[in-house]
Amino acid sequence: MDIDRVLSYRLLQQLTHSVMTPFQEWLLAHPVWNWLFTHPVWLVGLIILSLFLFIGLLGAIAQLTETVWLAILQLPLKLVQLIFVGILALFRLPFRPKLTASPSPNPETQTERLTLILNRLEALRQEQDELLSEVRSILAIQSSESKLDHLKIKQ
């Protein structure tokens, strides 16, 4: 039984040595990873950060893929819609009223229009004068009342 233990121990030691030696050599060649393995809290934080970044990358790829597929699937429908609108425009073309050159303004019409505009402006000026006189009278009344109130306070 002692021999079995010794053999088992030696076998385990050889196996451990064959696995750990390349790993230790790799850690010696890469000091940053060696430092991370000797500081496990930083290693756990780095792993969690890497997982979040990887999940974000996968989400962005999924959204891009979804957008591309939707665009690909909608393309034939948009093409049919564009063709349909174009055909309808072609069929409506003969039925559209033809645009003719606008008739030159008649001098009599221009004179009438000018007279109408001037009359309207005169009416607006008179209304403005009336409103301004009303504002002046209201302000005069308010200023006289405030003077009376001021005199009453002083007495």
MDTraj code that builds the backbone (N, CA, C; nanometers):
import mdtraj as md
import numpy as np

residues = "MET ASP ILE ASP ARG VAL LEU SER TYR ARG LEU LEU GLN GLN LEU THR HIS SER VAL MET THR PRO PHE GLN GLU TRP LEU LEU ALA HIS PRO VAL TRP ASN TRP LEU PHE THR HIS PRO VAL TRP LEU VAL GLY LEU ILE ILE LEU SER LEU PHE LEU PHE ILE GLY LEU LEU GLY ALA ILE ALA GLN LEU THR GLU THR VAL TRP LEU ALA ILE LEU GLN LEU PRO LEU LYS LEU VAL GLN LEU ILE PHE VAL GLY ILE LEU ALA LEU PHE ARG LEU PRO PHE ARG PRO LYS LEU THR ALA SER PRO SER PRO ASN PRO GLU THR GLN THR GLU ARG LEU THR LEU ILE LEU ASN ARG LEU GLU ALA LEU ARG GLN GLU GLN ASP GLU LEU LEU SER GLU VAL ARG SER ILE LEU ALA ILE GLN SER SER GLU SER LYS LEU ASP HIS LEU LYS ILE LYS GLN".split()
xyz = np.array([
    [0.0813, -0.1169, 0.0000],
    [0.0000, 0.0000, 0.0000],
    [0.0871, 0.1253, 0.0000],
    [0.1991, 0.1156, 0.0643],
    [0.2933, 0.2259, 0.0655],
    [0.3459, 0.2529, -0.0745],
    [0.3671, 0.1477, -0.1488],
    [0.4191, 0.1623, -0.2846],
    [0.3136, 0.2297, -0.3725],
    [0.1888, 0.1952, -0.3501],
    [0.0809, 0.2577, -0.4273],
    [0.0747, 0.4084, -0.4006],
    [0.0932, 0.4459, -0.2756],
    [0.0921, 0.5877, -0.2406],
    [0.2085, 0.6600, -0.3046],
    [0.3238, 0.5999, -0.3001],
    [0.4434, 0.6622, -0.3567],
    [0.4257, 0.6768, -0.5074],
    [0.3777, 0.5725, -0.5730],
    [0.3567, 0.5786, -0.7177],
    [0.2500, 0.6827, -0.7530],
    [0.1450, 0.6834, -0.6743],
    [0.0381, 0.7795, -0.6980],
    [0.0900, 0.9219, -0.6784],
    [0.1702, 0.9433, -0.5741],
    [0.2261, 1.0747, -0.5469],
    [0.3195, 1.1169, -0.6591],
    [0.4044, 1.0241, -0.7051],
    [0.4986, 1.0561, -0.8137],
    [0.4225, 1.0852, -0.9443],
    [0.3207, 1.0090, -0.9704],
    [0.2414, 1.0312, -1.0909],
    [0.1744, 1.1691, -1.0859],
    [0.1184, 1.2027, -0.9706],
    [0.0551, 1.3321, -0.9527],
    [0.1574, 1.4447, -0.9652],
    [0.2762, 1.4229, -0.9103],
    [0.3817, 1.5234, -0.9166],
    [0.4269, 1.5441, -1.0617],
    [0.4419, 1.4392, -1.1374],
    [0.4831, 1.4493, -1.2775],
    [0.3754, 1.5202, -1.3609],
    [0.2523, 1.4850, -1.3343],
    [0.1421, 1.5476, -1.4067],
    [0.1357, 1.6975, -1.3755],
    [0.1473, 1.7310, -1.2492],
    [0.1456, 1.8716, -1.2085],
    [0.2630, 1.9455, -1.2696],
    [0.3786, 1.8845, -1.2686],
    [0.4983, 1.9472, -1.3236],
    [0.4842, 1.9691, -1.4751],
    [0.4281, 1.8714, -1.5449],
    [0.4148, 1.8840, -1.6902],
    [0.3124, 1.9908, -1.7291],
    [0.2142, 2.0149, -1.6462],
    [0.1143, 2.1171, -1.6753],
    [0.1611, 2.2547, -1.6280],
    [0.2198, 2.2617, -1.5107],
    [0.2545, 2.3904, -1.4513],
    [0.3796, 2.4533, -1.5111],
    [0.4737, 2.3735, -1.5580],
    [0.5984, 2.4299, -1.6108],
    [0.5731, 2.5204, -1.7313],
    [0.4984, 2.4792, -1.8325],
    [0.4729, 2.5716, -1.9440],
    [0.3940, 2.6962, -1.9001],
    [0.3022, 2.6772, -1.8069],
    [0.2238, 2.7895, -1.7580],
    [0.3128, 2.8903, -1.6852],
    [0.4039, 2.8405, -1.6014],
    [0.4961, 2.9299, -1.5302],
    [0.5907, 3.0004, -1.6270],
    [0.6353, 2.9310, -1.7291],
    [0.7221, 2.9948, -1.8285],
    [0.6461, 3.1040, -1.9046],
    [0.5214, 3.0755, -1.9354],
    [0.4399, 3.1754, -2.0046],
    [0.4192, 3.2986, -1.9165],
    [0.3935, 3.2778, -1.7853],
    [0.3768, 3.3898, -1.6936],
    [0.5052, 3.4709, -1.6809],
    [0.6205, 3.4045, -1.6860],
    [0.7474, 3.4776, -1.6808],
    [0.7668, 3.5609, -1.8079],
    [0.7180, 3.5114, -1.9193],
    [0.7314, 3.5847, -2.0451],
    [0.6310, 3.7001, -2.0544],
    [0.5222, 3.6941, -1.9785],
    [0.4182, 3.7975, -1.9809],
    [0.3981, 3.8510, -1.8388],
    [0.4723, 3.9537, -1.8003],
    [0.4660, 4.0008, -1.6610],
    [0.3322, 4.0649, -1.6225],
    [0.2597, 4.1201, -1.7180],
    [0.1300, 4.1806, -1.6840],
    [0.0331, 4.0733, -1.6371],
    [0.0295, 3.9623, -1.7079],
    [-0.0585, 3.8524, -1.6673],
    [-0.0118, 3.7911, -1.5359],
    [0.1175, 3.7871, -1.5157],
    [0.1716, 3.7372, -1.3889],
    [0.1228, 3.8257, -1.2750],
    [0.1273, 3.9583, -1.2955],
    [0.0801, 4.0507, -1.1921],
    [-0.0696, 4.0306, -1.1675],
    [-0.1486, 4.0104, -1.2762],
    [-0.2926, 3.9898, -1.2596],
    [-0.3231, 3.8622, -1.1815],
    [-0.2480, 3.7558, -1.2072],
    [-0.2733, 3.6308, -1.1350],
    [-0.2326, 3.6408, -0.9892],
    [-0.1409, 3.7296, -0.9574],
    [-0.1034, 3.7476, -0.8165],
    [-0.1938, 3.8485, -0.7470],
    [-0.2792, 3.9191, -0.8204],
    [-0.3764, 4.0131, -0.7635],
    [-0.5159, 3.9735, -0.8131],
    [-0.5808, 3.8807, -0.7467],
    [-0.7063, 3.8244, -0.7980],
    [-0.8236, 3.9236, -0.8007],
    [-0.8243, 4.0244, -0.7140],
    [-0.9357, 4.1200, -0.7152],
    [-0.9356, 4.1975, -0.8472],
    [-0.8167, 4.2399, -0.8906],
    [-0.8059, 4.3097, -1.0186],
    [-0.8444, 4.2170, -1.1333],
    [-0.8075, 4.0911, -1.1224],
    [-0.8399, 3.9938, -1.2272],
    [-0.9914, 3.9760, -1.2389],
    [-1.0604, 3.9653, -1.1252],
    [-1.2064, 3.9501, -1.1272],
    [-1.2709, 4.0755, -1.1872],
    [-1.2226, 4.1935, -1.1483],
    [-1.2755, 4.3178, -1.2048],
    [-1.2543, 4.3253, -1.3546],
    [-1.1373, 4.2847, -1.4001],
    [-1.1077, 4.2856, -1.5434],
    [-1.1957, 4.1861, -1.6187],
    [-1.2203, 4.0724, -1.5593],
    [-1.3070, 3.9723, -1.6232],
    [-1.4502, 4.0253, -1.6341],
    [-1.5000, 4.0877, -1.5270],
    [-1.6363, 4.1424, -1.5302],
    [-1.6468, 4.2539, -1.6339],
    [-1.5472, 4.3420, -1.6382],
    [-1.5466, 4.4493, -1.7374],
    [-1.5439, 4.3924, -1.8790],
    [-1.4632, 4.2905, -1.8994],
    [-1.4555, 4.2274, -2.0315],
    [-1.5892, 4.1650, -2.0706],
    [-1.6570, 4.1033, -1.9740],
    [-1.7877, 4.0439, -2.0031],
    [-1.8894, 4.1512, -2.0429],
    [-1.8923, 4.2638, -1.9696],
    [-1.9850, 4.3717, -2.0048],
    [-1.9551, 4.4270, -2.1435],
    [-1.8282, 4.4464, -2.1748],
    [-1.7922, 4.4966, -2.3073],
    [-1.8312, 4.3971, -2.4165],
    [-1.8110, 4.2697, -2.3900],
    [-1.8454, 4.1667, -2.4877],
    [-1.9968, 4.1607, -2.5090],
    [-2.0728, 4.1727, -2.4000],
    [-2.2189, 4.1720, -2.4118],
    [-2.2662, 4.2943, -2.4904],
    [-2.2055, 4.4102, -2.4656],
    [-2.2398, 4.5305, -2.5420],
    [-2.2083, 4.5147, -2.6894],
    [-2.0941, 4.4536, -2.7191],
    [-2.0571, 4.4296, -2.8585],
    [-2.1572, 4.3360, -2.9257],
    [-2.1965, 4.2311, -2.8557],
    [-2.2956, 4.1390, -2.9126],
    [-2.4295, 4.2097, -2.9368],
    [-2.4698, 4.2973, -2.8434],
    [-2.5942, 4.3726, -2.8616],
    [-2.5870, 4.4643, -2.9828],
    [-2.4731, 4.5312, -3.0006],
    [-2.4570, 4.6204, -3.1163],
    [-2.4605, 4.5410, -3.2464],
    [-2.3958, 4.4258, -3.2472],
    [-2.3967, 4.3413, -3.3673],
    [-2.5389, 4.2929, -3.3966],
    [-2.6125, 4.2559, -3.2916],
    [-2.7504, 4.2095, -3.3109],
    [-2.8385, 4.3210, -3.3665],
    [-2.8223, 4.4420, -3.3143],
    [-2.9027, 4.5540, -3.3631],
    [-2.8682, 4.5870, -3.5082],
    [-2.7401, 4.5841, -3.5415],
    [-2.6985, 4.6097, -3.6792],
    [-2.7548, 4.5031, -3.7727],
    [-2.7487, 4.3790, -3.7304],
    [-2.8014, 4.2698, -3.8118],
    [-2.9521, 4.2860, -3.8327],
    [-3.0225, 4.3228, -3.7270],
    [-3.1672, 4.3425, -3.7377],
    [-3.1995, 4.4555, -3.8352],
    [-3.1250, 4.5652, -3.8262],
    [-3.1487, 4.6786, -3.9157],
    [-3.1224, 4.6403, -4.0606],
    [-3.0151, 4.5662, -4.0835],
    [-2.9811, 4.5250, -4.2202],
    [-3.0893, 4.4330, -4.2758],
    [-3.1341, 4.3370, -4.1965],
    [-3.2365, 4.2445, -4.2450],
    [-3.3683, 4.3161, -4.2721],
    [-3.4054, 4.4098, -4.1848],
    [-3.5287, 4.4846, -4.2095],
    [-3.5184, 4.5663, -4.3379],
    [-3.4032, 4.6267, -4.3614],
    [-3.3849, 4.7042, -4.4848],
    [-3.3922, 4.6131, -4.6068],
    [-3.3316, 4.4958, -4.5974],
    [-3.3333, 4.4014, -4.7101],
    [-3.4756, 4.3532, -4.7371],
    [-3.5508, 4.3250, -4.6308],
    [-3.6865, 4.2744, -4.6491],
    [-3.7837, 4.3836, -4.6950],
    [-3.7576, 4.5090, -4.6603],
    [-3.8459, 4.6179, -4.7014],
    [-3.8131, 4.6697, -4.8408],
    [-3.6973, 4.6378, -4.8917],
    [-3.6547, 4.6902, -5.0210],
    [-3.7513, 4.6545, -5.1347],
    [-3.7956, 4.5295, -5.1485],
    [-3.8903, 4.5003, -5.2577],
    [-4.0221, 4.5775, -5.2436],
    [-4.0700, 4.5938, -5.1208],
    [-4.1948, 4.6676, -5.1012],
    [-4.1786, 4.8142, -5.1393],
    [-4.0669, 4.8732, -5.1018],
    [-4.0423, 5.0132, -5.1377],
    [-4.0258, 5.0288, -5.2884],
    [-3.9646, 4.9307, -5.3520],
    [-3.9468, 4.9347, -5.4965],
    [-4.0821, 4.9268, -5.5673],
    [-4.1689, 4.8377, -5.5218],
    [-4.3031, 4.8257, -5.5797],
    [-4.3806, 4.9556, -5.5580],
    [-4.3688, 5.0140, -5.4398],
    [-4.4374, 5.1400, -5.4116],
    [-4.3878, 5.2504, -5.5041],
    [-4.2583, 5.2579, -5.5255],
    [-4.2009, 5.3595, -5.6133],
    [-4.2496, 5.3414, -5.7572],
    [-4.2527, 5.2172, -5.8040],
    [-4.3011, 5.1893, -5.9396],
    [-4.4493, 5.2256, -5.9513],
    [-4.5284, 5.1909, -5.8504],
    [-4.6715, 5.2206, -5.8510],
    [-4.6965, 5.3714, -5.8554],
    [-4.6239, 5.4477, -5.7750],
    [-4.6398, 5.5936, -5.7737],
    [-4.5978, 5.6519, -5.9081],
    [-4.4923, 5.5991, -5.9677],
    [-4.4479, 5.6473, -6.0987],
    [-4.5501, 5.6204, -6.2069],
    [-4.6093, 5.5013, -6.2056],
    [-4.7113, 5.4677, -6.3056],
    [-4.8342, 5.5565, -6.2883],
    [-4.8761, 5.5791, -6.1638],
    [-4.9904, 5.6677, -6.1403],
    [-4.9615, 5.8093, -6.1891],
    [-4.8410, 5.8558, -6.1674],
    [-4.8052, 5.9905, -6.2143],
    [-4.8097, 5.9968, -6.3663],
    [-4.7682, 5.8898, -6.4331],
    [-4.7732, 5.8881, -6.5793],
    [-4.9170, 5.8889, -6.6304],
    [-5.0073, 5.8165, -6.5617],
    [-5.1464, 5.8141, -6.6047],
    [-5.2169, 5.9467, -6.5781],
    [-5.1772, 6.0182, -6.4759],
    [-5.2403, 6.1465, -6.4444],
    [-5.1861, 6.2600, -6.5304],
    [-5.0739, 6.2404, -6.5931],
    [-5.0088, 6.3459, -6.6697],
    [-5.0981, 6.4036, -6.7798],
    [-5.1689, 6.3223, -6.8590],
    [-5.2522, 6.3820, -6.9650],
    [-5.3711, 6.4605, -6.9108],
    [-5.4140, 6.4323, -6.7885],
    [-5.5336, 6.4955, -6.7345],
    [-5.5043, 6.6214, -6.6541],
    [-5.3801, 6.6552, -6.6387],
    [-5.3444, 6.7760, -6.5641],
    [-5.3743, 6.8984, -6.6486],
    [-5.4205, 7.0039, -6.5825],
    [-5.4436, 7.1267, -6.6600],
    [-5.3101, 7.1844, -6.7045],
    [-5.3099, 7.2301, -6.8271],
    [-5.1855, 7.2848, -6.8803],
    [-5.1666, 7.4254, -6.8264],
    [-5.0461, 7.4527, -6.7881],
    [-5.0142, 7.5843, -6.7359],
    [-4.9922, 7.6792, -6.8524],
    [-5.0629, 7.7871, -6.8484],
    [-5.0450, 7.8886, -6.9519],
    [-4.9757, 8.0073, -6.8886],
    [-4.9215, 8.0882, -6.9726],
    [-4.8547, 8.2075, -6.9216],
    [-4.9587, 8.2956, -6.8543],
    [-4.9221, 8.3518, -6.7405],
    [-5.0176, 8.4360, -6.6690],
    [-5.0478, 8.5596, -6.7531],
    [-5.1735, 8.5965, -6.7579],
    [-5.2098, 8.7115, -6.8408],
    [-5.1434, 8.8375, -6.7862],
    [-5.1047, 8.9221, -6.8775],
    [-5.0396, 9.0458, -6.8339],
    [-5.1425, 9.1312, -6.7616],
    [-5.1020, 9.1928, -6.6541],
    [-5.1995, 9.2706, -6.5770],
    [-5.2530, 9.3876, -6.6583],
    [-5.3791, 9.4045, -6.6457],
    [-5.4488, 9.5112, -6.7167],
    [-5.4203, 9.6435, -6.6449],
    [-5.3874, 9.7482, -6.7181],
    [-5.3599, 9.8766, -6.6515],
    [-5.4786, 9.9274, -6.5707],
    [-5.6011, 9.9022, -6.6179],
    [-5.7187, 9.9452, -6.5428],
    [-5.7287, 9.8681, -6.4119],
    [-5.6991, 9.7389, -6.4190],
    [-5.7035, 9.6558, -6.2993],
    [-5.5975, 9.7017, -6.1999],
    [-5.4816, 9.7361, -6.2508],
    [-5.3747, 9.7837, -6.1626],
    [-5.4150, 9.9139, -6.0948],
    [-5.4760, 10.0020, -6.1675],
    [-5.5180, 10.1307, -6.1106],
    [-5.6247, 10.1089, -6.0037],
    [-5.7190, 10.0206, -6.0330],
    [-5.8236, 9.9903, -5.9349],
    [-5.7630, 9.9293, -5.8084],
    [-5.6711, 9.8383, -5.8287],
    [-5.6063, 9.7721, -5.7140],
    [-5.5283, 9.8736, -5.6315],
    [-5.4565, 9.9631, -5.6981],
    [-5.3794, 10.0655, -5.6286],
    [-5.4713, 10.1580, -5.5496],
    [-5.5829, 10.1951, -5.6080],
    [-5.6798, 10.2804, -5.5387],
    [-5.7354, 10.2089, -5.4159],
    [-5.7668, 10.0822, -5.4305],
    [-5.8194, 10.0035, -5.3192],
    [-5.7177, 9.9956, -5.2052],
    [-5.5922, 9.9720, -5.2389],
    [-5.4873, 9.9622, -5.1368],
    [-5.4701, 10.0952, -5.0647],
    [-5.4688, 10.2052, -5.1404],
    [-5.4515, 10.3368, -5.0781],
    [-5.5688, 10.3711, -4.9867],
    [-5.6906, 10.3374, -5.0267],
    [-5.8078, 10.3616, -4.9419],
    [-5.7989, 10.2815, -4.8124],
    [-5.7560, 10.1574, -4.8257],
    [-5.7434, 10.0713, -4.7065],
    [-5.6366, 10.1262, -4.6117],
    [-5.5243, 10.1727, -4.6678],
    [-5.4190, 10.2300, -4.5846],
    [-5.4672, 10.3563, -4.5138],
    [-5.5456, 10.4367, -4.5817],
    [-5.5992, 10.5586, -4.5194],
    [-5.6928, 10.5228, -4.4043],
    [-5.7764, 10.4210, -4.4236],
    [-5.8678, 10.3780, -4.3176],
    [-5.7883, 10.3251, -4.1978],
    [-5.6837, 10.2513, -4.2241],
    [-5.6006, 10.1991, -4.1154],
    [-5.5299, 10.3123, -4.0411],
    [-5.4853, 10.4161, -4.1147],
    [-5.4182, 10.5293, -4.0499],
    [-5.5160, 10.6035, -3.9585],
    [-5.6394, 10.6209, -4.0048],
    [-5.7401, 10.6881, -3.9220],
    [-5.7698, 10.6066, -3.7963],
    [-5.7815, 10.4754, -3.8123],
    [-5.8073, 10.3895, -3.6965],
    [-5.6906, 10.3961, -3.5985],
    [-5.5690, 10.4002, -3.6517],
    [-5.4508, 10.4104, -3.5666],
    [-5.4519, 10.5424, -3.4894],
    [-5.4875, 10.6513, -3.5557],
    [-5.4933, 10.7812, -3.4884],
    [-5.5969, 10.7800, -3.3761],
    [-5.7124, 10.7189, -3.4018],
    [-5.8163, 10.7095, -3.2991],
    [-5.7667, 10.6301, -3.1786],
    [-5.7016, 10.5172, -3.2046],
    [-5.6518, 10.4338, -3.0951],
    [-5.5432, 10.5061, -3.0157],
    [-5.4566, 10.5799, -3.0840],
    [-5.3517, 10.6541, -3.0140],
    [-5.4110, 10.7637, -2.9259],
    [-5.5141, 10.8313, -2.9743],
    [-5.5767, 10.9351, -2.8916],
    [-5.6433, 10.8726, -2.7692],
    [-5.7026, 10.7548, -2.7846],
    [-5.7638, 10.6859, -2.6710],
    [-5.6582, 10.6460, -2.5690],
    [-5.5438, 10.5970, -2.6160],
    [-5.4343, 10.5598, -2.5259],
    [-5.3849, 10.6826, -2.4506],
    [-5.3713, 10.7956, -2.5200],
    [-5.3246, 10.9192, -2.4551],
    [-5.4219, 10.9638, -2.3459],
    [-5.5510, 10.9546, -2.3742],
    [-5.6490, 10.9971, -2.2735],
    [-5.6454, 10.9049, -2.1515],
    [-5.6305, 10.7744, -2.1741],
    [-5.6229, 10.6794, -2.0621],
    [-5.4988, 10.7075, -1.9788],
    [-5.3868, 10.7322, -2.0436],
    [-5.2632, 10.7604, -1.9711],
    [-5.2732, 10.8925, -1.8956],
    [-5.3401, 10.9902, -1.9534],
    [-5.3562, 11.1189, -1.8855],
    [-5.4413, 11.1025, -1.7603],
    [-5.5471, 11.0235, -1.7697],
    [-5.6336, 10.9991, -1.6539],
    [-5.5554, 10.9265, -1.5456],
    [-5.4791, 10.8259, -1.5832],
    [-5.4015, 10.7496, -1.4851],
    [-5.2961, 10.8370, -1.4183],
    [-5.2305, 10.9215, -1.4945],
    [-5.1262, 11.0059, -1.4353],
    [-5.1871, 11.1092, -1.3407],
    [-5.3053, 11.1631, -1.3751],
    [-5.3693, 11.2596, -1.2849],
    [-5.4163, 11.1905, -1.1575],
    [-5.4664, 11.0673, -1.1682],
    [-5.5086, 10.9922, -1.0497],
    [-5.3892, 10.9609, -0.9612],
    [-5.2785, 10.9247, -1.0209],
    [-5.1606, 10.8930, -0.9406],
    [-5.1072, 11.0178, -0.8712],
    [-5.1196, 11.1359, -0.9344],
    [-5.0767, 11.2605, -0.8702],
    [-5.1670, 11.2915, -0.7517],
    [-5.2982, 11.2686, -0.7681],
    [-5.3911, 11.2925, -0.6578],
    [-5.3625, 11.1978, -0.5418],
    [-5.3377, 11.0719, -0.5731],
    [-5.3049, 10.9747, -0.4693],
    [-5.1764, 11.0146, -0.3985],
    [-5.0832, 11.0635, -0.4710],
    [-4.9542, 11.1044, -0.4151],
    [-4.9728, 11.2238, -0.3206],
    [-5.0596, 11.3181, -0.3613],
    [-5.0859, 11.4347, -0.2766],
    [-5.1607, 11.3952, -0.1497],
    [-5.2536, 11.3001, -0.1607],
    [-5.3284, 11.2541, -0.0441],
    [-5.2352, 11.1873, 0.0559],
    [-5.1392, 11.1152, 0.0073],
    [-5.0449, 11.0462, 0.0954],
    [-4.9592, 11.1483, 0.1696],
    [-4.9182, 11.2558, 0.1048],
    [-4.8332, 11.3568, 0.1677],
    [-4.9097, 11.4343, 0.2748],
    [-5.0382, 11.4529, 0.2581],
    [-5.1146, 11.5314, 0.3555],
    [-5.1394, 11.4455, 0.4745],
])
top = md.Topology()
chain = top.add_chain()
for i, resn in enumerate(residues, 1):
    res = top.add_residue(resn, chain, resSeq=i)
    for name in ("N", "CA", "C"):
        top.add_atom(name, md.element.get_by_symbol(name[0]), res)
traj = md.Trajectory(xyz[None], top)
